[in-house]
Structures are given as C-alpha cells and as structure tokens.
Amino acid sequence: MRSARRWIPAVAALSACYGAPAYREPAIHISPAYGVAAGSQVRLAAQPSVAPVTGTLSPTASAASSAQYVAAAAGVPFWRAIGDSTLGELVTEALRASPTTQSAEARLMGARASRRLAAFDFVPTITASGSAIRSQQSIAQIPGVANQLPSRDLYDVGFDANWELDVFGRVQRNVSAQGALVASAEHGLEDVQVSLAAEVARTYFELRGAERQLAVARRNAQNQERTVSLTQDRLAAGRGTAFDTERARSVLQLTRAGIPSIESQIAAHRHRLATLLGRTADALPPAVYAAAELPPLPDTVNVGSPQELVRRRPDVLRAERQLAANALLVGAAQADYLPRLTLGASVGYASTRFQSLTSSGSSRVLVGPVLSFPLLDVGRVRQRVGIAEARQEEARGQYTAIVLQALEEAETALVTYDRAHARVAILADAVRSSTRAADLAQQRFEAGLTDFFQVLDAQRTVLDAETQLAAAHTAAATSLVAVYKSVGGTWPMR
C-alpha cells in the first residue's frame, strides 16, 4: 500500500507533463467586410429584357437598375430566388443520384464506423476460446528411459476478458478524435454537395447561354438570307451587281458556319448535365431539351460577412475539424508515455479427457490487474508523438490556406459579378445602337443613297454585338453561382 501511495504522485506528475493542451482554433485576421463593401449599393446592370430566343430585344432593354450586396446570410437556395424550376429539379436529382455524392456519403459512413469502433475501447474485450492438443514428450529429454512415452491429450475451453482503464484519457482522446473526423466527413459531404450544385447550375446556365447564341446566329442568318434575296432581285432587275450578291452570300455562309460549333456546345453541356445527374443524356428531363431563356438575375444578393464565411463554408469547417482531430491524436500519442492499467480475466475448463472437461476440479480462474509502462520503449513513443505533431502542423497549415483561399474566392467572385453586370449593360446599348444602324443602312441602300458594303458591315456588327451580349449574360449568370458558392450561401444539404 505504501508503494502504491508513492507511485500516485509520480504518475500524476507524468500526466501533467505529457497531457495535451486544450485545443484552440487558429486565430486568423479576417476583415469585417468584403472589399466591395457589404451593405453599400453596387452599380450593377439590370438583366436586359429579351424576347424569346427567336425574337429580338424588347424596347425596355435599356432599363438599368441598381443591385445591392447585403451583409446578411442567404435564406433560401439561390435558384429559388431566381425562380427556375428546371434548375431546381436538376440540382435535386444530382444530389440524390450523383456518384460523387454517393462516394462522399460512403466516406461519412466509414468515419462513423471508425468512431463506433474506437468507442468499443471503453468496454471490456471478451473472447471465447477452445483448443484440443495432443502432445508426446521425447524420450531423449529423460535419461534412462528406453521406451517411447505415451501421448497425452489436453482440452481447454473458456473466456478471456481484457479491459483497459482509461486513467489518463488516451482512449477518450482517440474517441474524441474520431468524432472530430466524423464531423469533418459530414462537412466534406456538404462541400461535395455545394460543388456539385454549383457545377450543375454553371453547366445549366452555359447550356441556356449557348441556346441563346444559337438563336442569335439563326436569326441573323434569316436576316442575311433576306439580304441575299434582295441583292439577287436587284441584280435581276439590273440595279445591282454580282459583287454585292457574292459578298452577301459570303457573310451568310460565315454566319451559318458558326452554328455547328454552337450546336456541339449545346450537346456537350447536356451530356455534362447527364453525367452530373448520374444518368445518360437520353434520360435527362424533357425540359432540358426545350430551349429556354437564361433566368433573370436578382438585383439584391445576400453575401454575409467574411466572418460568417468562415463559419459557413463546408471546406473551411471540414479543415477545422481535421485540425481538431489531429490535435486530439497528439494527446493520445503523448498518453503512451504514461502507464496503462488493464484488468484481465481468464475463466474456463482444462482437462485431459473431453468427457470430464466440465467436471469438478477442471475449472481454472485467473483475474488480476496489469500495469504496463514503456520503460525501454520510450524512443518508439517519442517518434509516434513526433509523427502526430507533424500531422497537426500540416493540418494547421492546410486550414490557414483554405481560409485564405475562401476569402480570395469570395472577393474575386463579388468583383466579377459586379463587372459582369456592367458589361451586360454596355453590350445591351451596343446591340440597340447596332440594330438601329443596320436598319438605317438597309433603308439608305434601298433608297440608293449608299453602297451595299455599309449594309453588310452593319449586319456583321449586329451579329457580333448580339453574340457578345449572349456570352456576357451567360458570364453574369455563372458569376452569380460563383458568388453563392464562394461566400457559403444557402445550398440544399441533406
């Protein structure tokens, strides 16, 4: 008893020396607001009002409105604010059936199983055993014995139990670390869902943008066909030249030549959507094959603050939980410096005859504590602690890098969204001006006040301006997706 009392202070001192410090989330300086000041009005061009893909710009396309970045978290998924039911259907289906999501869910299930496995260390390990051994001693081991010794049978059955008393918290730290890894896997699943939903939205907007470019090309081709027909009529009437006719045909063919590449882009976007949804292209919803407008963009965008970003973005949360797990594993490794107290028990029967295995006198019982200490194995323990500490520092560096990258992505996405809308407004004005110029050139040509070159040049300008406007509208829509993804906006999480 006195010896045990002398050990208690020593063990307590060792525990104090090697106990892991409490985990603290790394402190990173984060600005209270984004560079594009949250809550202040940002001049963004309004979504131009466009007629169906086969029509023309409406007279209200020149209207421009102000948009705002609001320092509040988004309350609903962004496509609900946009109001595109087809996009909502695609995202929901992708989250349900995508192989990428299923893989992340499998990783989460594995992490939960690992935590349950670690928790079993809190309870005794009980195993059943049974053996039947036949042995025969060599006569060479016994001098003076000439005859072969008879063989002997030994039968043994029983239960063995082993229970480590978690005196210094090694098991608790391991279980807590596995719990942190489960939380990391949960945030990893959310990160996959966010990335998948963003990829579906981006591809869907690119599909609608390509459809709009195709409509622009076909509409201009129709106008140019009428111009070719006009030049042919003027040539037949003796008022035109073959040169004008051939130049008109050349412009028409160049416009037609751009249509196949746009059609291939549309097909590629549909195939990409099918892959994201975990199906083939022929199984896509019918709405994907029906030409539709790019959805209108909201005038007000809830972006929150950089501090909220760190608390919302799944990849940041995943990295933080990974760091917490590694910190706990350092404590578990350091606990190996301390003694382990284990209670062991073995109960069973042993006999030379199977029939008398459970008879009186064949039982065996062994119960007692076992105290182990790495007296001559400290070097291995030290290296395991060094490995755990190195992994903790690696996780710390990764966490810091992910936070800084998240802030960079958010700032860049906000500026890109701002400038994309401004470009849409400028190009909308360019389309209106070039369309009026083309109409005037056509009228002046028919009145004989100008040559045909000005008509062709005006038509090329209209085509170029409308094509750039369609591309700019697509870029503005995809930049909105980037904004919501980068600031950790509300996404559907299961």
Secondary structure by P-SEA (a helix, b strand, c coil): caaaaaaaaaaaaaaaaccccccccbbbbbbcccccccccccccccccccccccccccccccbbbbbbbcccccccccccccccaaaaaaaaaaacccaaaaaaaaaaaaaaaaaaaaacccbbbbbbbcbbbbbbbbcccccccccbbbbbbbbbbbbbbbbbccccaaaaaaaaaaaaaaaaaaaaaaaaaaaaaaaaaaaaaaaaaaaaaaaaaaaaaaaaaaaaaaaaaaaaaccccaaaaaaaaaaaaaaaaaaaaaaaaaaaaaaaaaaaaccccccccccccccccccccccccccccaaaaaaccaaaaaaaaaaaaaaaaaaaaaaccbbbbbbbbbbbccccccccccccccbbbbbbbbbbbcccaaaaaaaaaaaaaaaaaaaaaaaaaaaaaaaaaaaaaaaaaaaaaaaaaaaaaaaaaaaaaaaaaaaaaaaccccaaaaaaaaaaaaaaaaaaaaaaaaaaaaaaaaaaaaccccccc
